[in-house]
Amino acid sequence: MNEARAVISLWSEAARDSKEAVLATVVSVEGSAYRRPGARMLLVEDGRRVGSVSGGCLEGEVARKAWWLTRTGSPALARYSTREEDDGERPYDLGCEGVVHVLLERLRHEEEPAEPIRFLASCVTQRRAGVLATVIGSVDPSRARVGDRVTLDADGLTGGRLPDAALARSIAARAASTLQRGASEQVAFGGAHARVDVFLEVIRPPRSLVVFGGGHDAIPLVRLAGELGWHVTVADARADRARRDRFPTADEVAVTDRASPLASLAIPPGAACVVMTHSVEQDRAILRALSTVPVAYLGVLGPRRRTQRLLAESGNPTFACAGGLHSPIGLDLGGDTPEEIALAILAEAQACLCRREGRSLRDRPGASIHQPSERAGELLAAGAGR
């Protein structure tokens, strides 16, 4: 379960138990930090918590002060420096040399669902991207207050509340371009005497993975993808393999038709597809059907000669996925067990979905390892990440 799902789930439990909670969200980072803006942690008054805002060094401090800082019910912005102080001490035992700004919001069970939780849940359940625009600084409370929000979904529909309607429209317009680019950002609106700082966060729904094949080697692949928070579908024409008890962590398990393998499946644009049925008949039909589907990643298990023969027997189709067909499948990590092969497959799919090359970070040019891909917006627009 990924962080967003975990936060949504725990808040549902807390509200059901009539417990209050504090949502802590990283909204800005200066310098280096383990987590990036958008990282979340939910703290329930009975001590339960999920998520993180750092590598484990800030969580205790955030939990210690979160309730006091939000005692009035208003959101609070907390600053945590991980830089070395003048006396040589590192205040939070971190070596990241950065400053982390965390927005703290009190959530009460008797109130309507808080906007961040509601919007997160909408993006996750509908598997669609959106932008959560949160005010993190304002010199004029009549225009906006810290914690005020504007939301924008994939259909361009906006929500949230802001005292200044003109400002809300400006933020919504910028949110639309932010969604198109696919990269979160911090933007200042207005002049020095009316400045409003807003964190525009792109909410990415769970990535979709469709595994064609319910064999023994698909089990660790499905399990690992589930641990990454991906939405996983297992499909096989053999009913004895496409069983829920074999894949308890999968979101969907489907018995497909051999002649029309996609007939009972909903494959969103930008999904990752892995063909590993170990059946020539099934693989051939699946590849032929997938040739017109705009997936973001398509890999086929087995030696290159086998895939070439399958393609030749299928009329050498061209595929709609930008990265082309991956065969042999997976990154060259040197593994040969089902678990190691699953790791190699998911690593290659992740790199492809993020438009990365899958090489060592030490060989990546530039100072920042978090620099977004130039094609991130194109990927989101095509539905990648669903």
C-alpha positions as CSV (number, residue, x, y, z in Angstrom):
1,M,0.0,0.0,0.0
2,N,1.5,3.4,-0.9
3,E,1.6,6.4,1.3
4,A,-1.6,8.1,-0.1
5,R,-3.6,4.9,0.3
6,A,-2.2,4.4,3.8
7,V,-3.1,7.9,4.9
8,I,-6.7,7.6,3.5
9,S,-7.2,4.3,5.2
10,L,-6.0,5.4,8.6
11,W,-8.0,8.6,8.5
12,S,-11.1,6.5,7.7
13,E,-10.4,4.3,10.7
14,A,-9.7,7.4,12.9
15,A,-13.0,9.1,11.9
16,R,-14.9,5.9,12.5
17,D,-13.4,5.7,16.0
18,S,-14.2,9.4,16.6
19,K,-10.5,10.3,16.9
20,E,-8.8,13.5,15.8
21,A,-5.7,13.5,13.7
22,V,-3.0,15.8,12.4
23,L,-2.0,15.6,8.7
24,A,1.7,16.6,8.2
25,T,2.7,17.4,4.6
26,V,6.1,18.5,3.3
27,V,5.3,21.6,1.2
28,S,8.7,23.1,0.6
29,V,12.4,22.0,0.7
30,E,15.5,24.2,0.6
31,G,18.7,22.3,-0.2
32,S,18.7,18.6,0.2
33,A,16.2,16.4,2.0
34,Y,15.3,12.7,2.1
35,R,11.6,13.3,1.2
36,R,10.4,15.8,-1.4
37,P,7.4,18.1,-1.2
38,G,4.2,16.1,-1.1
39,A,5.4,13.6,1.4
40,R,2.8,13.0,4.1
41,M,2.4,11.6,7.6
42,L,-0.9,11.2,9.5
43,L,-0.9,11.2,13.3
44,V,-3.9,10.0,15.2
45,E,-4.5,11.1,18.8
46,D,-4.3,7.5,20.1
47,G,-0.7,7.2,18.8
48,R,-1.3,5.5,15.4
49,R,0.5,7.0,12.5
50,V,1.5,6.2,8.8
51,G,3.7,7.8,6.3
52,S,6.8,9.9,6.8
53,V,8.2,13.4,6.2
54,S,11.9,12.5,6.3
55,G,14.2,9.5,6.5
56,G,13.0,8.9,10.1
57,C,14.7,11.7,11.9
58,L,12.0,14.4,11.9
59,E,9.0,12.2,12.6
60,G,9.5,12.2,16.4
61,E,9.8,16.0,16.5
62,V,6.8,16.5,14.3
63,A,4.7,14.1,16.4
64,R,5.9,15.8,19.6
65,K,4.8,19.3,18.5
66,A,2.0,18.7,16.0
67,W,-0.9,18.7,18.5
68,W,0.4,21.9,20.3
69,L,1.0,23.8,17.1
70,T,-2.5,23.0,15.8
71,R,-4.3,23.5,19.2
72,T,-6.4,26.4,17.9
73,G,-7.6,24.3,15.0
74,S,-5.8,26.5,12.4
75,P,-3.1,25.0,10.1
76,A,0.5,25.7,11.1
77,L,3.7,25.8,9.1
78,A,6.7,24.3,10.9
79,R,10.3,24.8,9.7
80,Y,12.9,22.1,10.4
81,S,16.5,22.8,9.5
82,T,18.9,19.8,9.0
83,R,21.8,22.1,8.3
84,E,24.8,22.1,10.7
85,E,24.4,25.0,13.2
86,D,27.2,27.4,14.2
87,D,28.1,25.2,17.2
88,G,28.7,22.2,14.9
89,E,25.5,20.4,16.0
90,R,23.0,19.0,13.7
91,P,19.6,19.8,15.3
92,Y,17.8,16.7,14.0
93,D,20.7,14.3,13.5
94,L,20.5,14.6,9.7
95,G,23.2,15.1,7.2
96,C,21.0,16.2,4.3
97,E,22.0,19.9,4.7
98,G,18.5,21.2,4.0
99,V,15.5,22.9,5.4
100,V,12.1,21.2,5.4
101,H,8.8,23.1,5.7
102,V,5.9,21.0,7.0
103,L,2.2,22.0,7.0
104,L,0.3,20.7,10.0
105,E,-3.5,20.4,9.8
106,R,-5.9,19.3,12.5
107,L,-8.5,16.9,11.2
108,R,-11.7,16.4,13.2
109,H,-14.0,13.5,12.7
110,E,-17.2,15.4,13.2
111,E,-16.5,17.8,10.3
112,E,-16.8,17.2,6.6
113,P,-13.9,15.2,5.1
114,A,-10.9,17.5,4.9
115,E,-10.1,18.7,1.4
116,P,-6.6,17.1,1.2
117,I,-8.0,13.7,2.2
118,R,-11.1,13.9,0.0
119,F,-9.1,14.9,-3.0
120,L,-6.4,12.3,-2.5
121,A,-9.1,9.6,-2.2
122,S,-10.8,10.9,-5.4
123,C,-7.5,10.6,-7.3
124,V,-6.7,7.2,-5.9
125,T,-10.1,5.6,-6.4
126,Q,-10.8,7.1,-9.8
127,R,-7.1,6.5,-10.8
128,R,-6.8,10.0,-12.3
129,A,-4.3,12.8,-11.8
130,G,-5.0,16.1,-10.3
131,V,-3.5,19.2,-8.6
132,L,-3.8,20.1,-5.0
133,A,-2.9,23.8,-4.6
134,T,-2.3,24.7,-1.0
135,V,-1.6,28.2,0.4
136,I,1.6,28.0,2.5
137,G,2.2,31.7,3.0
138,S,0.1,34.9,2.8
139,V,0.7,38.5,3.9
140,D,-3.0,39.4,3.6
141,P,-5.5,37.0,5.3
142,S,-8.3,38.7,3.4
143,R,-7.0,37.2,0.2
144,A,-5.9,33.8,1.5
145,R,-4.8,32.0,4.7
146,V,-2.3,29.3,5.2
147,G,-4.0,26.0,4.5
148,D,-6.6,27.4,2.1
149,R,-6.9,25.3,-1.1
150,V,-7.9,25.1,-4.7
151,T,-8.1,21.7,-6.4
152,L,-8.1,20.8,-10.1
153,D,-9.0,17.4,-11.4
154,A,-8.2,15.8,-14.8
155,D,-11.4,17.2,-16.3
156,G,-10.5,20.7,-15.3
157,L,-13.1,20.9,-12.6
158,T,-12.0,23.0,-9.6
159,G,-12.9,22.9,-5.9
160,G,-11.8,24.2,-2.6
161,R,-12.4,27.6,-1.0
162,L,-10.5,30.9,-1.1
163,P,-11.6,34.3,0.1
164,D,-10.4,36.0,-3.0
165,A,-12.2,34.7,-6.1
166,A,-9.8,36.3,-8.6
167,L,-6.9,34.7,-6.8
168,A,-8.6,31.4,-6.9
169,R,-9.1,31.7,-10.7
170,S,-5.4,32.6,-11.1
171,I,-4.3,29.6,-9.0
172,A,-6.7,27.3,-11.0
173,A,-5.2,28.5,-14.3
174,R,-1.7,27.9,-13.1
175,A,-2.7,24.5,-11.7
176,A,-3.9,23.5,-15.2
177,S,-0.4,24.2,-16.6
178,T,1.2,22.4,-13.7
179,L,-0.8,19.3,-14.4
180,Q,0.1,19.5,-18.0
181,R,3.8,19.6,-17.2
182,G,3.4,16.9,-14.6
183,A,5.8,18.4,-12.0
184,S,4.8,19.9,-8.6
185,E,6.0,23.5,-8.0
186,Q,5.8,26.4,-5.6
187,V,4.5,29.7,-7.1
188,A,4.1,33.2,-5.6
189,F,1.0,35.2,-6.7
190,G,0.6,39.0,-6.3
191,G,3.1,41.7,-5.4
192,A,5.2,42.2,-2.2
193,H,2.2,43.7,-0.3
194,A,-0.3,41.0,-1.4
195,R,2.0,38.0,-1.9
196,V,0.5,34.6,-1.6
197,D,2.8,31.5,-1.8
198,V,1.1,28.4,-3.1
199,F,2.4,24.8,-3.3
200,L,0.9,23.2,-6.4
201,E,1.2,19.5,-5.9
202,V,0.5,17.0,-8.7
203,I,-1.3,14.0,-7.3
204,R,-0.4,10.9,-9.2
205,P,-2.8,8.0,-8.9
206,P,-1.4,4.5,-8.5
207,R,0.4,3.1,-11.5
208,S,-1.3,0.3,-13.4
209,L,0.4,-3.0,-14.1
210,V,-1.3,-5.7,-16.1
211,V,0.4,-9.1,-15.7
212,F,-0.6,-11.6,-18.5
213,G,0.1,-14.9,-16.9
214,G,-0.7,-16.6,-13.6
215,G,2.2,-18.9,-13.3
216,H,4.5,-19.4,-10.3
217,D,6.9,-16.7,-11.5
218,A,4.1,-14.1,-11.6
219,I,3.5,-14.4,-7.9
220,P,6.5,-12.4,-6.7
221,L,6.0,-9.8,-9.5
222,V,2.4,-9.2,-8.4
223,R,3.4,-9.1,-4.7
224,L,6.3,-6.6,-5.2
225,A,4.2,-4.4,-7.4
226,G,1.5,-4.3,-4.7
227,E,4.1,-3.3,-2.1
228,L,5.0,-0.4,-4.4
229,G,1.4,0.7,-4.3
230,W,0.7,-0.1,-8.0
231,H,-2.8,-1.2,-9.1
232,V,-2.2,-4.7,-10.3
233,T,-4.4,-6.9,-12.6
234,V,-3.6,-10.5,-13.3
235,A,-5.0,-12.0,-16.5
236,D,-4.8,-15.6,-17.8
237,A,-7.1,-17.8,-20.0
238,R,-6.4,-20.7,-17.6
239,A,-8.9,-20.6,-14.7
240,D,-6.7,-22.8,-12.6
241,R,-4.0,-20.1,-12.6
242,A,-6.1,-16.9,-12.6
243,R,-7.3,-17.5,-9.0
244,R,-7.7,-15.0,-6.2
245,D,-6.1,-17.3,-3.7
246,R,-2.9,-17.4,-5.8
247,F,-2.8,-13.6,-6.0
248,P,-4.3,-12.2,-2.8
249,T,-2.6,-8.8,-3.2
250,A,-3.8,-8.2,-6.7
251,D,-6.5,-5.6,-7.3
252,E,-8.1,-7.6,-10.0
253,V,-7.8,-11.3,-11.2
254,A,-9.4,-12.1,-14.5
255,V,-10.0,-15.2,-16.6
256,T,-9.7,-14.1,-20.2
257,D,-10.8,-15.4,-23.5
258,R,-8.0,-17.0,-25.5
259,A,-9.1,-15.4,-28.8
260,S,-9.9,-12.0,-27.4
261,P,-7.6,-11.6,-24.4
262,L,-8.5,-7.9,-23.8
263,A,-12.3,-8.3,-24.0
264,S,-12.8,-8.4,-20.3
265,L,-10.1,-6.0,-19.3
266,A,-9.9,-2.3,-18.8
267,I,-6.4,-1.2,-19.6
268,P,-5.9,2.5,-19.0
269,P,-3.6,4.5,-21.3
270,G,-0.1,4.6,-19.8
271,A,-0.3,1.3,-18.1
272,A,2.6,-1.1,-17.8
273,C,1.9,-4.6,-19.3
274,V,4.0,-7.7,-18.8
275,V,3.4,-10.8,-21.0
276,M,4.5,-14.0,-19.2
277,T,1.9,-16.7,-19.8
278,H,4.6,-19.3,-21.0
279,S,2.0,-20.2,-23.7
280,V,2.8,-19.4,-27.3
281,E,-0.8,-19.4,-28.2
282,Q,-1.8,-16.9,-25.5
283,D,1.3,-14.7,-25.9
284,R,0.7,-14.4,-29.6
285,A,-2.9,-13.4,-29.2
286,I,-2.0,-10.9,-26.4
287,L,0.7,-9.2,-28.4
288,R,-1.6,-8.9,-31.4
289,A,-4.3,-7.3,-29.2
290,L,-1.9,-5.0,-27.4
291,S,-0.4,-3.6,-30.6
292,T,-3.1,-0.9,-30.7
293,V,-3.3,-0.1,-27.0
294,P,-1.3,3.1,-25.9
295,V,0.5,1.5,-23.0
296,A,3.6,3.1,-21.5
297,Y,5.6,-0.1,-21.0
298,L,5.3,-3.5,-22.7
299,G,7.6,-6.4,-21.9
300,V,7.7,-10.0,-22.9
301,L,9.3,-12.8,-20.8
302,G,11.5,-15.2,-22.7
303,P,14.4,-15.3,-25.0
304,R,14.7,-12.8,-27.9
305,R,14.3,-15.6,-30.5
306,R,10.9,-16.7,-29.1
307,T,9.6,-13.1,-29.1
308,Q,10.8,-12.6,-32.7
309,R,9.0,-15.7,-33.7
310,L,5.8,-14.6,-32.0
311,L,5.9,-11.2,-33.7
312,A,6.5,-12.8,-37.1
313,E,3.6,-15.1,-36.6
314,S,1.4,-12.1,-35.6
315,G,2.3,-10.2,-38.8
316,N,5.1,-8.1,-37.2
317,P,2.8,-5.5,-35.5
318,T,4.0,-2.1,-34.5
319,F,3.2,-1.1,-30.9
320,A,1.7,2.2,-29.6
321,C,4.0,2.4,-26.6
322,A,6.6,5.1,-26.9
323,G,9.4,3.0,-25.5
324,G,8.8,0.1,-27.9
325,L,8.7,-3.6,-27.0
326,H,11.1,-4.8,-24.2
327,S,12.3,-8.3,-24.9
328,P,14.2,-9.8,-23.2
329,I,12.4,-8.2,-20.4
330,G,13.9,-6.4,-17.4
331,L,17.1,-4.5,-16.4
332,D,20.4,-6.4,-16.5
333,L,20.7,-7.0,-12.7
334,G,22.2,-10.4,-12.9
335,G,19.4,-12.3,-11.1
336,D,17.8,-15.6,-12.1
337,T,15.3,-16.5,-9.3
338,P,11.6,-15.5,-9.7
339,E,12.0,-12.8,-7.1
340,E,15.1,-11.4,-8.7
341,I,13.5,-11.4,-12.2
342,A,10.5,-9.6,-10.7
343,L,12.8,-6.9,-9.3
344,A,14.4,-6.5,-12.7
345,I,11.1,-6.3,-14.5
346,L,9.6,-3.7,-12.1
347,A,12.8,-1.7,-12.2
348,E,12.7,-1.4,-15.9
349,A,9.0,-0.6,-15.9
350,Q,9.6,2.1,-13.3
351,A,12.4,3.6,-15.3
352,C,10.4,3.6,-18.5
353,L,7.3,5.2,-16.9
354,C,9.5,7.9,-15.5
355,R,11.5,8.4,-18.7
356,R,14.7,7.4,-17.0
357,E,17.5,5.2,-18.3
358,G,17.7,2.9,-15.3
359,R,21.4,3.6,-14.8
360,S,23.3,4.3,-11.5
361,L,22.5,7.7,-9.9
362,R,26.2,8.4,-9.6
363,D,26.3,8.6,-13.4
364,R,23.4,10.9,-13.7
365,P,24.5,14.4,-14.9
366,G,23.6,17.5,-12.9
367,A,23.4,18.1,-9.1
368,S,19.8,17.0,-8.5
369,I,18.7,13.4,-8.7
370,H,15.0,14.6,-8.5
371,Q,15.0,16.7,-11.6
372,P,11.7,15.7,-13.4
373,S,11.8,14.2,-16.8
374,E,11.1,16.6,-19.7
375,R,8.3,14.3,-20.8
376,A,6.7,14.0,-17.4
377,G,3.7,16.1,-18.4
378,E,3.3,14.2,-21.6
379,L,3.2,11.0,-19.7
380,L,0.6,12.2,-17.3
381,A,-1.5,13.6,-20.1
382,A,-1.4,10.2,-21.8
383,G,-2.7,8.6,-18.5
384,A,0.7,7.2,-17.3
385,G,0.8,6.5,-13.6
386,R,-2.8,5.2,-13.5
